[in-house]
Amino acid sequence: MAVVSPWHSIKSGVHHNNTSCNTGNNIERENYRAGTGGKPLCDECKKVASGVRR
Ligand SMILES: [Zn+2]
């Protein structure tokens, strides 16, 4: 896993910063935006960052 620059989906209320996040990886290109968008970090990114999941 790797923490990278944040990105988010305009359809989602959270942002992502981990390449191991399935939700973050599944964002469609048309909805993808760089940066946090002022949104909180997604729960899945928090989990993978803390080593709960691989
Ligand atoms: Zn995420």
N, CA, C, O and the ligand as a Tripos MOL2 file, in Angstrom:
@<TRIPOS>MOLECULE
protein
  217   215    55     0     0
PROTEIN
NO_CHARGES

@<TRIPOS>ATOM
      1 N           0.8470   -1.1920    0.0000 N.3       1 MET1
      2 CA          0.0000    0.0000    0.0000 C.3       1 MET1
      3 C           0.8790    1.2380    0.0000 C.2       1 MET1
      4 O           2.0510    1.1950    0.3750 O.2       1 MET1
      5 N           0.2950    2.3190   -0.4220 N.am      2 ALA2
      6 CA          1.0640    3.5600   -0.4770 C.3       2 ALA2
      7 C           0.1400    4.7430   -0.2960 C.2       2 ALA2
      8 O          -0.9320    4.8260   -0.8950 O.2       2 ALA2
      9 N           0.5830    5.6450    0.5410 N.am      3 VAL3
     10 CA         -0.1550    6.8950    0.6890 C.3       3 VAL3
     11 C           0.3310    7.8540   -0.3870 C.2       3 VAL3
     12 O           1.5320    8.0780   -0.5400 O.2       3 VAL3
     13 N          -0.6020    8.4080   -1.1180 N.am      4 VAL4
     14 CA         -0.2640    9.2840   -2.2340 C.3       4 VAL4
     15 C          -1.0340   10.5910   -2.1000 C.2       4 VAL4
     16 O          -1.7530   10.7940   -1.1210 O.2       4 VAL4
     17 N          -0.8890   11.4610   -3.0630 N.am      5 SER5
     18 CA         -1.6400   12.7130   -3.0440 C.3       5 SER5
     19 C          -3.1350   12.4150   -3.0550 C.2       5 SER5
     20 O          -3.5700   11.4970   -3.7510 O.2       5 SER5
     21 N          -3.9160   13.1590   -2.3110 N.am      6 PRO6
     22 CA         -5.3470   12.8560   -2.2000 C.3       6 PRO6
     23 C          -6.1090   13.0580   -3.5020 C.2       6 PRO6
     24 O          -5.7400   13.8670   -4.3530 O.2       6 PRO6
     25 N          -7.1820   12.2910   -3.6200 N.am      7 TRP7
     26 CA         -8.1190   12.4630   -4.7450 C.3       7 TRP7
     27 C          -9.5050   12.1530   -4.2200 C.2       7 TRP7
     28 O          -9.6530   11.6080   -3.1260 O.2       7 TRP7
     29 N         -10.5200   12.4970   -4.9930 N.am      8 HIS8
     30 CA        -11.8860   12.2240   -4.5650 C.3       8 HIS8
     31 C         -12.7970   12.1050   -5.7790 C.2       8 HIS8
     32 O         -12.4340   12.4570   -6.9010 O.2       8 HIS8
     33 N         -13.9950   11.5940   -5.5080 N.am      9 SER9
     34 CA        -15.0210   11.5420   -6.5400 C.3       9 SER9
     35 C         -16.0180   12.6520   -6.2700 C.2       9 SER9
     36 O         -16.3900   12.8980   -5.1220 O.2       9 SER9
     37 N         -16.4450   13.3130   -7.3180 N.am     10 ILE10
     38 CA        -17.4400   14.3700   -7.1320 C.3      10 ILE10
     39 C         -18.7740   13.7800   -6.6980 C.2      10 ILE10
     40 O         -19.6640   14.5150   -6.2710 O.2      10 ILE10
     41 N         -18.9240   12.4620   -6.8020 N.am     11 LYS11
     42 CA        -20.1640   11.8050   -6.3930 C.3      11 LYS11
     43 C         -20.0900   11.2830   -4.9650 C.2      11 LYS11
     44 O         -21.0790   10.7690   -4.4410 O.2      11 LYS11
     45 N         -18.9330   11.4090   -4.3350 N.am     12 SER12
     46 CA        -18.7340   10.8570   -3.0010 C.3      12 SER12
     47 C         -18.4960   11.9650   -1.9930 C.2      12 SER12
     48 O         -18.0590   13.0600   -2.3470 O.2      12 SER12
     49 N         -18.7890   11.6700   -0.7240 N.am     13 GLY13
     50 CA        -18.6010   12.6670    0.3310 C.3      13 GLY13
     51 C         -17.2670   12.5530    1.0320 C.2      13 GLY13
     52 O         -17.0320   13.2220    2.0380 O.2      13 GLY13
     53 N         -16.3870   11.7060    0.5070 N.am     14 VAL14
     54 CA        -15.0900   11.5050    1.1550 C.3      14 VAL14
     55 C         -13.9650   11.5960    0.1330 C.2      14 VAL14
     56 O         -14.1990   11.5310   -1.0740 O.2      14 VAL14
     57 N         -12.7380   11.7470    0.6320 N.am     15 HIS15
     58 CA        -11.5800   11.7020   -0.2680 C.3      15 HIS15
     59 C         -10.7140   10.4920    0.0780 C.2      15 HIS15
     60 O         -10.8800    9.8750    1.1300 O.2      15 HIS15
     61 N          -9.7910   10.1620   -0.8200 N.am     16 HIS16
     62 CA         -8.9280    8.9980   -0.6560 C.3      16 HIS16
     63 C          -7.4750    9.4290   -0.7740 C.2      16 HIS16
     64 O          -7.1510   10.4200   -1.4290 O.2      16 HIS16
     65 N          -6.5920    8.6450   -0.1120 N.am     17 ASN17
     66 CA         -5.1590    8.9520   -0.2390 C.3      17 ASN17
     67 C          -4.3260    7.6870   -0.1960 C.2      17 ASN17
     68 O          -3.1330    7.7310    0.1060 O.2      17 ASN17
     69 N          -4.9610    6.5430   -0.5010 N.am     18 ASN18
     70 CA         -4.2150    5.2880   -0.4170 C.3      18 ASN18
     71 C          -4.5000    4.4250   -1.6460 C.2      18 ASN18
     72 O          -5.6540    4.2270   -2.0250 O.2      18 ASN18
     73 N          -3.4380    3.9200   -2.2580 N.am     19 THR19
     74 CA         -3.6000    3.1540   -3.4970 C.3      19 THR19
     75 C          -4.2390    1.7840   -3.2540 C.2      19 THR19
     76 O          -4.6360    1.1100   -4.2040 O.2      19 THR19
     77 N          -4.3400    1.3670   -1.9740 N.am     20 SER20
     78 CA         -4.9600    0.0830   -1.6640 C.3      20 SER20
     79 C          -6.4580    0.1910   -1.4500 C.2      20 SER20
     80 O          -7.1120   -0.8160   -1.1800 O.2      20 SER20
     81 N          -7.0130    1.3790   -1.5630 N.am     21 CYS21
     82 CA         -8.4400    1.5840   -1.3140 C.3      21 CYS21
     83 C          -9.2520    1.2030   -2.5520 C.2      21 CYS21
     84 O          -9.1360    1.8360   -3.6010 O.2      21 CYS21
     85 N         -10.0730    0.1650   -2.4170 N.am     22 ASN22
     86 CA        -10.8740   -0.2810   -3.5540 C.3      22 ASN22
     87 C         -11.8430    0.7910   -4.0160 C.2      22 ASN22
     88 O         -12.0130    1.0250   -5.2130 O.2      22 ASN22
     89 N         -12.4710    1.4320   -3.0540 N.am     23 THR23
     90 CA        -13.4400    2.4700   -3.4020 C.3      23 THR23
     91 C         -12.7540    3.5910   -4.1810 C.2      23 THR23
     92 O         -13.2690    4.0790   -5.1870 O.2      23 THR23
     93 N         -11.5920    3.9800   -3.6970 N.am     24 GLY24
     94 CA        -10.8550    5.0550   -4.3820 C.3      24 GLY24
     95 C         -10.4150    4.6430   -5.7630 C.2      24 GLY24
     96 O         -10.4190    5.4470   -6.6950 O.2      24 GLY24
     97 N         -10.0260    3.3620   -5.8960 N.am     25 ASN25
     98 CA         -9.5540    2.8760   -7.1930 C.3      25 ASN25
     99 C         -10.6830    2.7240   -8.2040 C.2      25 ASN25
    100 O         -10.4490    2.7260   -9.4120 O.2      25 ASN25
    101 N         -11.9050    2.5930   -7.7030 N.am     26 ASN26
    102 CA        -13.0390    2.3510   -8.5940 C.3      26 ASN26
    103 C         -13.7310    3.6200   -9.0650 C.2      26 ASN26
    104 O         -14.7350    3.5560   -9.7740 O.2      26 ASN26
    105 N         -13.2020    4.7630   -8.6770 N.am     27 ILE27
    106 CA        -13.8000    6.0190   -9.1280 C.3      27 ILE27
    107 C         -13.6710    6.1330  -10.6480 C.2      27 ILE27
    108 O         -12.5970    5.9340  -11.2150 O.2      27 ILE27
    109 N         -14.7770    6.4540  -11.2800 N.am     28 GLU28
    110 CA        -14.7440    6.6060  -12.7380 C.3      28 GLU28
    111 C         -14.0410    7.9020  -13.1110 C.2      28 GLU28
    112 O         -14.0830    8.8920  -12.3810 O.2      28 GLU28
    113 N         -13.4050    7.8650  -14.2520 N.am     29 ARG29
    114 CA        -12.5830    9.0140  -14.6700 C.3      29 ARG29
    115 C         -13.3830   10.3140  -14.6900 C.2      29 ARG29
    116 O         -12.8760   11.3760  -14.3290 O.2      29 ARG29
    117 N         -14.6230   10.2130  -15.1120 N.am     30 GLU30
    118 CA        -15.4200   11.4330  -15.2510 C.3      30 GLU30
    119 C         -15.7390   12.0510  -13.8900 C.2      30 GLU30
    120 O         -16.0440   13.2400  -13.7960 O.2      30 GLU30
    121 N         -15.6650   11.2250  -12.8270 N.am     31 ASN31
    122 CA        -15.9560   11.7260  -11.4900 C.3      31 ASN31
    123 C         -14.7030   12.0180  -10.6820 C.2      31 ASN31
    124 O         -14.7890   12.5440   -9.5720 O.2      31 ASN31
    125 N         -13.5490   11.6850  -11.2240 N.am     32 TYR32
    126 CA        -12.2870   11.8300  -10.5210 C.3      32 TYR32
    127 C         -11.8390   13.2840  -10.4590 C.2      32 TYR32
    128 O         -11.8740   14.0100  -11.4520 O.2      32 TYR32
    129 N         -11.4130   13.6920   -9.2530 N.am     33 ARG33
    130 CA        -10.8170   15.0100   -9.0920 C.3      33 ARG33
    131 C          -9.6210   14.8880   -8.1610 C.2      33 ARG33
    132 O          -9.6450   14.1070   -7.2100 O.2      33 ARG33
    133 N          -8.5800   15.6570   -8.4320 N.am     34 ALA34
    134 CA         -7.4340   15.6780   -7.5270 C.3      34 ALA34
    135 C          -7.7540   16.5320   -6.3120 C.2      34 ALA34
    136 O          -8.5710   17.4500   -6.3710 O.2      34 ALA34
    137 N          -7.0860   16.2050   -5.2010 N.am     35 GLY35
    138 CA         -7.2750   16.9690   -3.9740 C.3      35 GLY35
    139 C          -8.3480   16.3590   -3.0850 C.2      35 GLY35
    140 O          -9.0040   15.3860   -3.4550 O.2      35 GLY35
    141 N          -8.5130   16.9480   -1.9070 N.am     36 THR36
    142 CA         -9.4660   16.3920   -0.9450 C.3      36 THR36
    143 C         -10.8840   16.8650   -1.2140 C.2      36 THR36
    144 O         -11.8410   16.2360   -0.7620 O.2      36 THR36
    145 N         -11.0300   17.9500   -1.9350 N.am     37 GLY37
    146 CA        -12.3620   18.5020   -2.1680 C.3      37 GLY37
    147 C         -13.0030   19.0190   -0.9020 C.2      37 GLY37
    148 O         -14.2050   19.2830   -0.8680 O.2      37 GLY37
    149 N         -12.1890   19.1660    0.1620 N.am     38 GLY38
    150 CA        -12.7350   19.6220    1.4340 C.3      38 GLY38
    151 C         -13.5310   18.5390    2.1480 C.2      38 GLY38
    152 O         -14.2770   18.8160    3.0870 O.2      38 GLY38
    153 N         -13.3620   17.2900    1.6850 N.am     39 LYS39
    154 CA        -14.1030   16.1590    2.2590 C.3      39 LYS39
    155 C         -13.2120   15.4010    3.2410 C.2      39 LYS39
    156 O         -11.9880   15.4710    3.1340 O.2      39 LYS39
    157 N         -13.8060   14.6750    4.1990 N.am     40 PRO40
    158 CA        -13.0190   13.8640    5.1350 C.3      40 PRO40
    159 C         -12.4300   12.6330    4.4590 C.2      40 PRO40
    160 O         -12.8950   12.2120    3.4000 O.2      40 PRO40
    161 N         -11.4060   12.0620    5.0790 N.am     41 LEU41
    162 CA        -10.7810   10.8470    4.5540 C.3      41 LEU41
    163 C         -11.7250    9.6700    4.6670 C.2      41 LEU41
    164 O         -12.4230    9.5220    5.6700 O.2      41 LEU41
    165 N         -11.7500    8.8190    3.6290 N.am     42 CYS42
    166 CA        -12.6840    7.6940    3.6230 C.3      42 CYS42
    167 C         -12.2770    6.6200    4.6370 C.2      42 CYS42
    168 O         -11.0970    6.4810    4.9570 O.2      42 CYS42
    169 N         -13.2500    5.8700    5.1370 N.am     43 ASP43
    170 CA        -12.9990    4.8780    6.1780 C.3      43 ASP43
    171 C         -12.0610    3.7790    5.6960 C.2      43 ASP43
    172 O         -11.2200    3.2980    6.4550 O.2      43 ASP43
    173 N         -12.2040    3.3840    4.4370 N.am     44 GLU44
    174 CA        -11.3600    2.3140    3.9150 C.3      44 GLU44
    175 C          -9.8980    2.7530    3.8690 C.2      44 GLU44
    176 O          -9.0020    1.9700    4.1850 O.2      44 GLU44
    177 N          -9.6600    3.9950    3.4790 N.am     45 CYS45
    178 CA         -8.2890    4.5120    3.4760 C.3      45 CYS45
    179 C          -7.7280    4.5380    4.8870 C.2      45 CYS45
    180 O          -6.5500    4.2430    5.0900 O.2      45 CYS45
    181 N          -8.5530    4.8860    5.8630 N.am     46 LYS46
    182 CA         -8.0990    4.8860    7.2510 C.3      46 LYS46
    183 C          -7.6970    3.4860    7.6750 C.2      46 LYS46
    184 O          -6.6710    3.3050    8.3320 O.2      46 LYS46
    185 N          -8.4970    2.4890    7.3030 N.am     47 LYS47
    186 CA         -8.2200    1.1120    7.7080 C.3      47 LYS47
    187 C          -6.9390    0.6010    7.0820 C.2      47 LYS47
    188 O          -6.0960    0.0450    7.7860 O.2      47 LYS47
    189 N          -6.7700    0.7700    5.7900 N.am     48 VAL48
    190 CA         -5.5810    0.2460    5.1490 C.3      48 VAL48
    191 C          -4.3390    0.9790    5.6580 C.2      48 VAL48
    192 O          -3.2610    0.3910    5.7480 O.2      48 VAL48
    193 N          -4.4890    2.2510    5.9860 N.am     49 ALA49
    194 CA         -3.3480    3.0260    6.4850 C.3      49 ALA49
    195 C          -2.9450    2.5460    7.8660 C.2      49 ALA49
    196 O          -1.7720    2.6290    8.2300 O.2      49 ALA49
    197 N          -3.9010    2.0450    8.6440 N.am     50 SER50
    198 CA         -3.5900    1.6020    9.9980 C.3      50 SER50
    199 C          -3.2070    0.1210   10.0250 C.2      50 SER50
    200 O          -2.9150   -0.4240   11.0900 O.2      50 SER50
    201 N          -3.2060   -0.5350    8.8570 N.am     51 GLY51
    202 CA         -2.7390   -1.9050    8.7780 C.3      51 GLY51
    203 C          -3.7860   -2.9540    9.1250 C.2      51 GLY51
    204 O          -3.4450   -4.1210    9.3190 O.2      51 GLY51
    205 N          -5.0610   -2.5560    9.2080 N.am     52 VAL52
    206 CA         -6.1210   -3.5090    9.5180 C.3      52 VAL52
    207 C          -6.3420   -4.4390    8.3300 C.2      52 VAL52
    208 O          -6.6130   -5.6280    8.4960 O.2      52 VAL52
    209 N          -6.2220   -3.8770    7.1290 N.am     53 ARG53
    210 CA         -6.3970   -4.6930    5.9220 C.3      53 ARG53
    211 C          -5.1490   -4.5880    5.0670 C.2      53 ARG53
    212 O          -4.3560   -3.6580    5.2190 O.2      53 ARG53
    213 N          -4.9790   -5.5500    4.1650 N.am     54 ARG54
    214 CA         -3.8720   -5.4800    3.2270 C.3      54 ARG54
    215 C          -4.3830   -5.2120    1.8450 C.2      54 ARG54
    216 O          -3.5960   -5.1160    0.9030 O.2      54 ARG54
    217 ZN        -10.5370    5.4550    0.2630 Zn       55 ZN55
@<TRIPOS>BOND
     1     1     2 1
     2     2     3 1
     3     3     4 2
     4     3     5 am
     5     5     6 1
     6     6     7 1
     7     7     8 2
     8     7     9 am
     9     9    10 1
    10    10    11 1
    11    11    12 2
    12    11    13 am
    13    13    14 1
    14    14    15 1
    15    15    16 2
    16    15    17 am
    17    17    18 1
    18    18    19 1
    19    19    20 2
    20    19    21 am
    21    21    22 1
    22    22    23 1
    23    23    24 2
    24    23    25 am
    25    25    26 1
    26    26    27 1
    27    27    28 2
    28    27    29 am
    29    29    30 1
    30    30    31 1
    31    31    32 2
    32    31    33 am
    33    33    34 1
    34    34    35 1
    35    35    36 2
    36    35    37 am
    37    37    38 1
    38    38    39 1
    39    39    40 2
    40    39    41 am
    41    41    42 1
    42    42    43 1
    43    43    44 2
    44    43    45 am
    45    45    46 1
    46    46    47 1
    47    47    48 2
    48    47    49 am
    49    49    50 1
    50    50    51 1
    51    51    52 2
    52    51    53 am
    53    53    54 1
    54    54    55 1
    55    55    56 2
    56    55    57 am
    57    57    58 1
    58    58    59 1
    59    59    60 2
    60    59    61 am
    61    61    62 1
    62    62    63 1
    63    63    64 2
    64    63    65 am
    65    65    66 1
    66    66    67 1
    67    67    68 2
    68    67    69 am
    69    69    70 1
    70    70    71 1
    71    71    72 2
    72    71    73 am
    73    73    74 1
    74    74    75 1
    75    75    76 2
    76    75    77 am
    77    77    78 1
    78    78    79 1
    79    79    80 2
    80    79    81 am
    81    81    82 1
    82    82    83 1
    83    83    84 2
    84    83    85 am
    85    85    86 1
    86    86    87 1
    87    87    88 2
    88    87    89 am
    89    89    90 1
    90    90    91 1
    91    91    92 2
    92    91    93 am
    93    93    94 1
    94    94    95 1
    95    95    96 2
    96    95    97 am
    97    97    98 1
    98    98    99 1
    99    99   100 2
   100    99   101 am
   101   101   102 1
   102   102   103 1
   103   103   104 2
   104   103   105 am
   105   105   106 1
   106   106   107 1
   107   107   108 2
   108   107   109 am
   109   109   110 1
   110   110   111 1
   111   111   112 2
   112   111   113 am
   113   113   114 1
   114   114   115 1
   115   115   116 2
   116   115   117 am
   117   117   118 1
   118   118   119 1
   119   119   120 2
   120   119   121 am
   121   121   122 1
   122   122   123 1
   123   123   124 2
   124   123   125 am
   125   125   126 1
   126   126   127 1
   127   127   128 2
   128   127   129 am
   129   129   130 1
   130   130   131 1
   131   131   132 2
   132   131   133 am
   133   133   134 1
   134   134   135 1
   135   135   136 2
   136   135   137 am
   137   137   138 1
   138   138   139 1
   139   139   140 2
   140   139   141 am
   141   141   142 1
   142   142   143 1
   143   143   144 2
   144   143   145 am
   145   145   146 1
   146   146   147 1
   147   147   148 2
   148   147   149 am
   149   149   150 1
   150   150   151 1
   151   151   152 2
   152   151   153 am
   153   153   154 1
   154   154   155 1
   155   155   156 2
   156   155   157 am
   157   157   158 1
   158   158   159 1
   159   159   160 2
   160   159   161 am
   161   161   162 1
   162   162   163 1
   163   163   164 2
   164   163   165 am
   165   165   166 1
   166   166   167 1
   167   167   168 2
   168   167   169 am
   169   169   170 1
   170   170   171 1
   171   171   172 2
   172   171   173 am
   173   173   174 1
   174   174   175 1
   175   175   176 2
   176   175   177 am
   177   177   178 1
   178   178   179 1
   179   179   180 2
   180   179   181 am
   181   181   182 1
   182   182   183 1
   183   183   184 2
   184   183   185 am
   185   185   186 1
   186   186   187 1
   187   187   188 2
   188   187   189 am
   189   189   190 1
   190   190   191 1
   191   191   192 2
   192   191   193 am
   193   193   194 1
   194   194   195 1
   195   195   196 2
   196   195   197 am
   197   197   198 1
   198   198   199 1
   199   199   200 2
   200   199   201 am
   201   201   202 1
   202   202   203 1
   203   203   204 2
   204   203   205 am
   205   205   206 1
   206   206   207 1
   207   207   208 2
   208   207   209 am
   209   209   210 1
   210   210   211 1
   211   211   212 2
   212   211   213 am
   213   213   214 1
   214   214   215 1
   215   215   216 2
@<TRIPOS>SUBSTRUCTURE
     1 MET1         2 RESIDUE 1 A MET
     2 ALA2         6 RESIDUE 1 A ALA
     3 VAL3        10 RESIDUE 1 A VAL
     4 VAL4        14 RESIDUE 1 A VAL
     5 SER5        18 RESIDUE 1 A SER
     6 PRO6        22 RESIDUE 1 A PRO
     7 TRP7        26 RESIDUE 1 A TRP
     8 HIS8        30 RESIDUE 1 A HIS
     9 SER9        34 RESIDUE 1 A SER
    10 ILE10       38 RESIDUE 1 A ILE
    11 LYS11       42 RESIDUE 1 A LYS
    12 SER12       46 RESIDUE 1 A SER
    13 GLY13       50 RESIDUE 1 A GLY
    14 VAL14       54 RESIDUE 1 A VAL
    15 HIS15       58 RESIDUE 1 A HIS
    16 HIS16       62 RESIDUE 1 A HIS
    17 ASN17       66 RESIDUE 1 A ASN
    18 ASN18       70 RESIDUE 1 A ASN
    19 THR19       74 RESIDUE 1 A THR
    20 SER20       78 RESIDUE 1 A SER
    21 CYS21       82 RESIDUE 1 A CYS
    22 ASN22       86 RESIDUE 1 A ASN
    23 THR23       90 RESIDUE 1 A THR
    24 GLY24       94 RESIDUE 1 A GLY
    25 ASN25       98 RESIDUE 1 A ASN
    26 ASN26      102 RESIDUE 1 A ASN
    27 ILE27      106 RESIDUE 1 A ILE
    28 GLU28      110 RESIDUE 1 A GLU
    29 ARG29      114 RESIDUE 1 A ARG
    30 GLU30      118 RESIDUE 1 A GLU
    31 ASN31      122 RESIDUE 1 A ASN
    32 TYR32      126 RESIDUE 1 A TYR
    33 ARG33      130 RESIDUE 1 A ARG
    34 ALA34      134 RESIDUE 1 A ALA
    35 GLY35      138 RESIDUE 1 A GLY
    36 THR36      142 RESIDUE 1 A THR
    37 GLY37      146 RESIDUE 1 A GLY
    38 GLY38      150 RESIDUE 1 A GLY
    39 LYS39      154 RESIDUE 1 A LYS
    40 PRO40      158 RESIDUE 1 A PRO
    41 LEU41      162 RESIDUE 1 A LEU
    42 CYS42      166 RESIDUE 1 A CYS
    43 ASP43      170 RESIDUE 1 A ASP
    44 GLU44      174 RESIDUE 1 A GLU
    45 CYS45      178 RESIDUE 1 A CYS
    46 LYS46      182 RESIDUE 1 A LYS
    47 LYS47      186 RESIDUE 1 A LYS
    48 VAL48      190 RESIDUE 1 A VAL
    49 ALA49      194 RESIDUE 1 A ALA
    50 SER50      198 RESIDUE 1 A SER
    51 GLY51      202 RESIDUE 1 A GLY
    52 VAL52      206 RESIDUE 1 A VAL
    53 ARG53      210 RESIDUE 1 A ARG
    54 ARG54      214 RESIDUE 1 A ARG
    55 ZN55       217 GROUP 0 **** ****
